[in-house]
Structures are given as structure tokens and as C-alpha cells.
Amino acid sequence: MNFEEIAALEKKVLIPTYDRLPILAVKGEGCYLYDDRGKKYLDFLGGLAVNSLGHAHPELLAALRDESETILHVSNLFYHPYQAPLAEKLARLSGLDRVFFGNTGTEAIEAAIKLARAYARQHHPAEPFERTEILAVENSFHGRTLGALSATWPEKYRKPFEPLLPGVRFVRLNDVAHLRESFTPRVAGVLVEVIQGEGGVVELSEDFLKTAEELCRANDALFIADEIQCGLARTGRWFAYQKLGLKPDVVVVAKPLAAGLPLSALIAREHVAQAFSPGMHGTTFGGGPLQCRLALKVLEVMERPGFLEHVREVGGYFRNQLEKLCADLPVIREVRGEGLMLAVELTVPCKSVVRKALEAGFLVNCTQDKVLRFLPPLIIERRHVDELVAALRPIVAALAASEMKGVTV
Ligand SMILES: Cc1ncc(COP(=O)(O)O)c(C=O)c1O
């Protein structure tokens, strides 16, 4: 079936949850995605931070091929060879101790909320009140299942499904005084994205994060870092929290972990992890052999000398190029982000930029209406950045000109 046929069929048979761009993706290779007409797109979206090693990485494909011919699924009633080594590696890289594997980001957030409650109940059984509250941050995104959704800020996502989880409260972004005020003895955990992704690549301040960590420590609540988008080398560090020397009790990762197969991990400190015992939490598919073997290969590639440095180097170069664009084009308000999690905020909506970029052969994303977000494969090079920035310049300039004239492009 060609693009028109697939699009027409989807319109009839899919529940309309997605607003798709007009591309029928049929192949990926390195930093490029190809559509059914053979057109190639330089991918600065990376499957929304999933394809960190690019498309069709030969070593990943070899591991996938081999494992798929060996065993596809084993239930969590049995051992298989890959969960333990993967958990060991994630524990070492994060500086935490134990791992629970799930499938998606939102599911790992659910596990983190459950763990926070279970920990509070076990460690503070005699308190005359329930310690069940979760503090999240305004402008955050933690997922779409009911628990994770309760901690997700935009009202448009939450409203249609209320009532949500009771006891989830939001703290104003980077407002330390409000954080202190909001932190009561009923708080079981504080959930943060060190760099908010869907929120438009917004960094939480050092002061805010350190205060959250201190308050958690002082009150024996869990400090939970959602590294689903900003973690696993995206910022040029294994985890974004490492830049500030933070020591979360729980870290959650997903997106790039198994290079596109669903796999998430909740990583916890030893004493926290002990709050879960057999039967308290589980999943059928989480941590399957295929996903875990692939994830081991992903981390092996990322651990090679120079990988993280490359992300920092190209990321720094990319940021500089965006700063230059920002200096030349007043329609760009500011550049944000780190490593290869970058964004420019425009003074006008950027949906049309995404479409124009697509026509020009580039995949970029618009979030929060005015924020152009870039989450490319971590293997991109300076020449790819140059190509993108050269293509964006006239597109953004034309948008600015048309806005001034009041024309829609
Ligand atoms: C920071 C963050 N947390 C949680 C999620 C939810 O992950 P998933 O879509 O895999 O459920 C996302 C997805 O974009 C995310 O960026």
C-alpha cells in the first residue's frame, strides 16, 4: 500500500490519538529515515530520543538477529542470561544498586510511585498520617497512565481523565520557596526531570534540585529522577543529574535503552529497593531476553571511549550554531539544552517550521507550541548540524517575515 492508501485506512480504523506528519516511513539507516517514495530525511528527532545509535546499527541488528533465533520471550518466572548483567551495568553507571525492568517510560514511573508509597509505609508505619503524597514540578511530563498522568502538568492531558491519583501536587518551576512550603511530612517522593523534555527543554535550577534532594533526605522521602528523555548519554553524561552531583534514590530510564524495543528500568538504592518483595510488583513482558540483550549492546557501544565526549562536542557545536541563528533572527527568543537535547524557543508558533523542514528533508519537532526541539541520534556529526542549520535559517526567517505581514505560512 502506498502513503495515500495507508493514510486513508488509518483514518478509518485507528483510534485518532495521533496527529501524524505526512510520511510513510519504510527504512532507516544511520542518521537518515526514508519514506516510501525514496525521499531521505536527516533525522533530528531520533524517534523522540529513542534512536540514540541511529537507525539499523549493524551491531544492534546482529544481536537482534541472533537473539531472535534463540529465544524471544521467557516469563519472569524463570532466569535468562541478560537481565542480571544489564541490571549490574545500569547500577554501576547510575551509582545506584538494584533494578526493576518494565516496558515503557510511563510504566516505570508507575513503579516509582508505588515504590515511594511502599517505602514510606514500611519505614514509617507508626505515623499518625498516611505518607502517600508525590510532589511533581509544573511543566513536567511523566507519562500517560493514570499514576504518571497525575504527575504530568499540562491540564489538557489530565482533565479528561479526572479524578486522578489523589495526593499529587505541583511545585512551581524553580521556585525554591514554594518547594519548601509544599514539602509536608506526608510527602513520599519528589519526582523531577532534571531537564524537562516535553515541557520544551527546560532545565531545573541547581538550587531547586539540591533543595529537593535535601528535603527528601531530611524527611526520608524518595528523590526520584525521571531520566527517560534526558538520560542515557543524551546530555553527554550517562545521566543528567550527574552534572550537579545529585544522588537520587530512584532513577527511571526508558526510551533509548533497547534502541526501539520497549524496555524501561527503575533503578533504586539498596535500602529503597527492599521495599518491594516478591509479588508486590511485576509485568509479563518487562525485561525480556531480546530487549535486555539489545540494551546490553546499546550500553556497550555507548561505553566505548569517546562516545560521551562526542555527544558533548557535537552538542556544543550545535548549540553554538543555534546561538548564531538566534543572534541573527529575532524571532528566536532563546536557545536551551545540553548535549544533544537542544531547543530554540520562537516568539511565534513553530508547527509550520516542522512541515517546511520536512519538505526540505529534515525531521525536527515542535513542542509547547513555540519550541523547536532537537533530539537527534547521538552519532550525528558537525556536517549534519551544518546541513540542518543552513536549512532552518531561511525557513525561520520566512516565518518571521510572514508573521510581520500577518500571513500564515
Ligand atoms: C521525561 C519523560 N517521562 C516519561 C515519559 C513517558 O514515556 P513513555 O512514552 O515511554 O511511556 C516520557 C515520554 O516522552 C518522557 O519524556
The ligand as a Tripos MOL2 file, in Angstrom:
@<TRIPOS>MOLECULE
LIG
   16    16     1     0     0
SMALL
NO_CHARGES

@<TRIPOS>ATOM
      1 C1         10.5240   12.5660   30.7830 C.3       1 LIG1
      2 C2          9.5280   11.5480   30.3190 C.ar      1 LIG1
      3 N1          8.9390   10.7510   31.2240 N.ar      1 LIG1
      4 C3          8.0490    9.8180   30.8470 C.ar      1 LIG1
      5 C4          7.7120    9.6400   29.5330 C.ar      1 LIG1
      6 C5          6.7230    8.5710   29.1440 C.3       1 LIG1
      7 O1          7.3920    7.5480   28.4800 O.3       1 LIG1
      8 P1          6.5950    6.5380   27.5300 P.3       1 LIG1
      9 O2          6.0590    7.3280   26.3880 O.co2     1 LIG1
     10 O3          7.6190    5.5180   27.1300 O.co2     1 LIG1
     11 O4          5.5150    5.9390   28.3490 O.co2     1 LIG1
     12 C6          8.2820   10.4570   28.5580 C.ar      1 LIG1
     13 C7          7.9000   10.3350   27.1400 C.2       1 LIG1
     14 O5          8.0990   11.2000   26.3380 O.2       1 LIG1
     15 C8          9.2230   11.4340   28.9690 C.ar      1 LIG1
     16 O6          9.8160   12.2480   28.0750 O.3       1 LIG1
@<TRIPOS>BOND
     1     1     2 1
     2     2     3 ar
     3     2    15 ar
     4     3     4 ar
     5     4     5 ar
     6     5     6 1
     7     5    12 ar
     8     6     7 1
     9     7     8 1
    10     8     9 2
    11     8    10 1
    12     8    11 1
    13    12    13 1
    14    12    15 ar
    15    13    14 2
    16    15    16 1
@<TRIPOS>SUBSTRUCTURE
     1 LIG1         1 GROUP 0 **** ****
